[in-house]
Amino acid sequence: MRTLLAITILSATSLFAQRDPNTGYWQQHVDYKMDVNMDVKTYKYTGTQTLVYTNYSPDTLKRVYYHLYNNAFQPGSEMDARLQAIQDPDGRMVKSFKGADNKTTKQSRISTLKPDEIGYLNIKNLKQDGAAATNVVSGTILEVTLAKPILPGAKTTFTLDFEGQVPVQIRRNGRNSSEGVALSMTQWYPKLAEYDFEGWHADPYIAREFYGVWGDYDVNITIDKDYTVGGSGYLQNPNEIGKGYQDAGVEVKIPKKTKTLTWHFVAPQVHDFTWAADPAYIHDKVDGPNGVTLHFLYKNVPENLEPWKQMQPKTVELLEFYNKHIGPYPYKQYSVIQGGDGGMEYAMCTLITGHTYAGLVGVTAHEFAHSWFQHILGSNESKHPWMDEGFTSYISDLALATVMPKPKAEDNENPFADAYASYLYLVKTGKEQPQSTHSDRYDLNMAYSIASYSKGEVFLAQLGYLIGEDNLAKTLNRYYNEFKFKHPTPNNFKRVAEKVSGAELDWYLTDWTQTTNTIDYGIKEVKEDGTVVLERKGRMPMPLDLIVAYDDGTQETFYIPLEMMRFIKDNPYPNAKRTVLPDWDWGHQTYEFKLSKPKANVSALAIDPAERMADVNKDNNLYTKK
C-alpha cells in the first residue's frame, strides 16, 4: 500500500503535467509494477512487470518499443562496435596495452566479456491485455507489434517476465565497480520508449543519453538480507528492513533463518527507476529544506568515512541554492549513493564515485542539479544533450562558487571561465559539430562533451550577457515553473527568455545551437578625432558592450544594440556613464561611432570587458595607447 506521503506527492506532481503554456500539448503516461529477485552470487535476476500505458496522443498506436539497455554489454553489440571505431573512446570502457612496436593499443572491454560477465535482458510471455503480442529483439530495442491498436485516450496493460544478468562494471550499470560496490542497477529493466509529438524515440544504447516517459513506479526488490539498498522512490517497509531506514526508536530484528529481504519502493512521477546495493554500505540521513530527507549510502572503508561525512552539509546547501535559483525540489527524498563509474543522475538519486571532500562535493553539485534539468525538466537528452548537461553545468558552477568558493577572490569572478576556455579550445581544433547533432552522431567524444557541457553552459552564461543577469535568473525560474514534468524543447526555453526580457532571440538559438558560426568582433581603428571603427569578422552577430578609459582617469561605456534583437538591456556598469548607440545590423561588417574625447586622450578601449561574450579572438578586442 502506498504511503500517504507518496500519494500526496503523486497528486501534486500529476497536476503539473496537465498545465502547459502550449495549446494542444500532450504526453504519454506509464504505471510500472515490478517484482525482481536478485541472486547476489550469480549476478542474475528474474522479474515480472505489469505496465499500464495511457495513450494521451492524438494517434492510434499499432506498435510500441522497449529499451533493453543491458544487451549493450555483449561482444559485437552496437556499443562495442562504436568503442572500436571512435578515435577517442571513453577510457573507462577500454583496456590499454603496448604492443611489440611499443605503440599503445586500446581494446574495447566489452569485446572480451565472457558469457558469465556480459549483460543481457531476456523477455518472455509478453502480453497486451492478456493476449500475446508479437515481439522481436533488435540489439537494445524490443519491437512489439500490438495485439490490438491503442486508440487516442485509451489505456492498455502489458505484462511480461524478464531475466537479466548484471554485466561487469563498464559503463554506468554493472557489478563490482572499481570502488568495490557490488551492484549498480541502472537501466536494468525493460523500459518503454518515449512517444511524443515527433514520434517514437527508440534509440539504440551506445553509452549516451536517455529520454523517458513519466509515470509511477511500484517496485519490490528481493535480495540477500545482508545487502543495503538505496535508490529511486520512497521505501514503504523501513521497519521490516532496517539498514538505517527504520523509524526512530524502532529496533528491527530479522530472524537468523531469513536469507533474503524484500525492499518495497514507490516512486511517483518519475521517468526512470534506479537502485544500488552492497553489504558494506553505511547509510546516513540528513534533514534538508522543505521536509526533504537526504540519504547518503557509501562503502564502510577508511578512505570514505571523513569525506562522505563532510560533504553532507554541503549537499543541504546545494539543495537550498537550487530551490532558490531554479525552483522547489518537488520530492521528499534524494539519495547520494556510491556506485557506478564516475557520476550519473537518476530519478531521486545519483550514483557517484570518489574519496576526496572537494571531489565529492563537486560531482554531487553537478549530478544533483540534473534532478531539476533532466528528471523534472525532462528534455530529450539524445537530441538536445546541451539543454540538460549545459544548463546543469551552468547552475552547478554557480552553486559551487557560493558553497565552495576558491581561495582567491579573483578566481570566483567568472565561475564559467573554464566552460568558455573549453569551448574556445574546441573551436580551435576544427572538430566542432553543431549542438543540434544527435548525441550518438558526434565524430569524437571530446566534441560531444564540450558541445554538450561547456558550450551548453556558455549558452546560458552568454544569455545573461545578452538580456541581463536579472532577466536570466527570472527566465530560469519561469522555465522551471512552466515546464516541470514536461518535455521542453530548445524553442520552449527561448520563448520563455523572450517573454521575460522582451528581446527577440531566435537568431541566438539558431546560430549558437544549429551552426558552428563563431563570434569575432574587433577594433579595426581608432581615428585621431576619436572615431572608433569596429568590424564583425565572425558569422555570428552580437550586441556589444564597450568601455573606454581616458588619461584623466575617467571612464565611460557604450552599448551597441543588435538590430535583429530589438532590445536594449539594462546598464551592467551603473557606476560609469553609458551611451546607447544606434543598432548595428548583421549585413554591415563595420560600424563607426565617436568618443567624447579625441584619440590622444584615450588610454584604453575594450569590447566586452566582462568577457561574457564567447569571442574566439580576444586579441583584437582591446586597444591601448602605444
Secondary structure as GFF3:
##gff-version 3
##sequence-region A 1 626
A	DSSP	alpha_helix	4	18	.	.	.	ID=ss1
A	DSSP	beta_strand	29	39	.	.	.	ID=ss2
A	DSSP	beta_strand	44	54	.	.	.	ID=ss3
A	DSSP	beta_strand	61	67	.	.	.	ID=ss4
A	DSSP	three_ten_helix	69	72	.	.	.	ID=ss5
A	DSSP	alpha_helix	78	85	.	.	.	ID=ss6
A	DSSP	three_ten_helix	91	93	.	.	.	ID=ss7
A	DSSP	beta_strand	94	98	.	.	.	ID=ss8
A	DSSP	beta_strand	104	108	.	.	.	ID=ss9
A	DSSP	three_ten_helix	110	112	.	.	.	ID=ss10
A	DSSP	beta_strand	120	128	.	.	.	ID=ss11
A	DSSP	beta_strand	131	132	.	.	.	ID=ss12
A	DSSP	beta_strand	134	138	.	.	.	ID=ss13
A	DSSP	beta_strand	141	150	.	.	.	ID=ss14
A	DSSP	beta_strand	155	165	.	.	.	ID=ss15
A	DSSP	beta_strand	174	175	.	.	.	ID=ss16
A	DSSP	beta_strand	183	185	.	.	.	ID=ss17
A	DSSP	beta_strand	191	192	.	.	.	ID=ss18
A	DSSP	beta_strand	194	196	.	.	.	ID=ss19
A	DSSP	beta_strand	199	201	.	.	.	ID=ss20
A	DSSP	beta_strand	215	224	.	.	.	ID=ss21
A	DSSP	beta_strand	228	231	.	.	.	ID=ss22
A	DSSP	beta_strand	234	235	.	.	.	ID=ss23
A	DSSP	alpha_helix	238	241	.	.	.	ID=ss24
A	DSSP	beta_strand	260	270	.	.	.	ID=ss25
A	DSSP	beta_strand	275	278	.	.	.	ID=ss26
A	DSSP	beta_strand	281	287	.	.	.	ID=ss27
A	DSSP	three_ten_helix	289	291	.	.	.	ID=ss28
A	DSSP	beta_strand	293	299	.	.	.	ID=ss29
A	DSSP	alpha_helix	302	325	.	.	.	ID=ss30
A	DSSP	beta_strand	333	338	.	.	.	ID=ss31
A	DSSP	beta_strand	343	346	.	.	.	ID=ss32
A	DSSP	beta_strand	349	352	.	.	.	ID=ss33
A	DSSP	alpha_helix	357	373	.	.	.	ID=ss34
A	DSSP	alpha_helix	385	403	.	.	.	ID=ss35
A	DSSP	three_ten_helix	409	412	.	.	.	ID=ss36
A	DSSP	alpha_helix	417	429	.	.	.	ID=ss37
A	DSSP	three_ten_helix	439	441	.	.	.	ID=ss38
A	DSSP	alpha_helix	445	449	.	.	.	ID=ss39
A	DSSP	pi_helix	450	454	.	.	.	ID=ss40
A	DSSP	alpha_helix	455	467	.	.	.	ID=ss41
A	DSSP	alpha_helix	469	483	.	.	.	ID=ss42
A	DSSP	alpha_helix	490	501	.	.	.	ID=ss43
A	DSSP	alpha_helix	506	514	.	.	.	ID=ss44
A	DSSP	beta_strand	521	526	.	.	.	ID=ss45
A	DSSP	beta_strand	531	536	.	.	.	ID=ss46
A	DSSP	beta_strand	544	550	.	.	.	ID=ss47
A	DSSP	beta_strand	555	560	.	.	.	ID=ss48
A	DSSP	three_ten_helix	563	565	.	.	.	ID=ss49
A	DSSP	beta_strand	577	580	.	.	.	ID=ss50
A	DSSP	beta_strand	590	594	.	.	.	ID=ss51
A	DSSP	three_ten_helix	599	601	.	.	.	ID=ss52
A	DSSP	beta_strand	602	607	.	.	.	ID=ss53
A	DSSP	three_ten_helix	618	621	.	.	.	ID=ss54
A	DSSP	beta_strand	622	624	.	.	.	ID=ss55
###
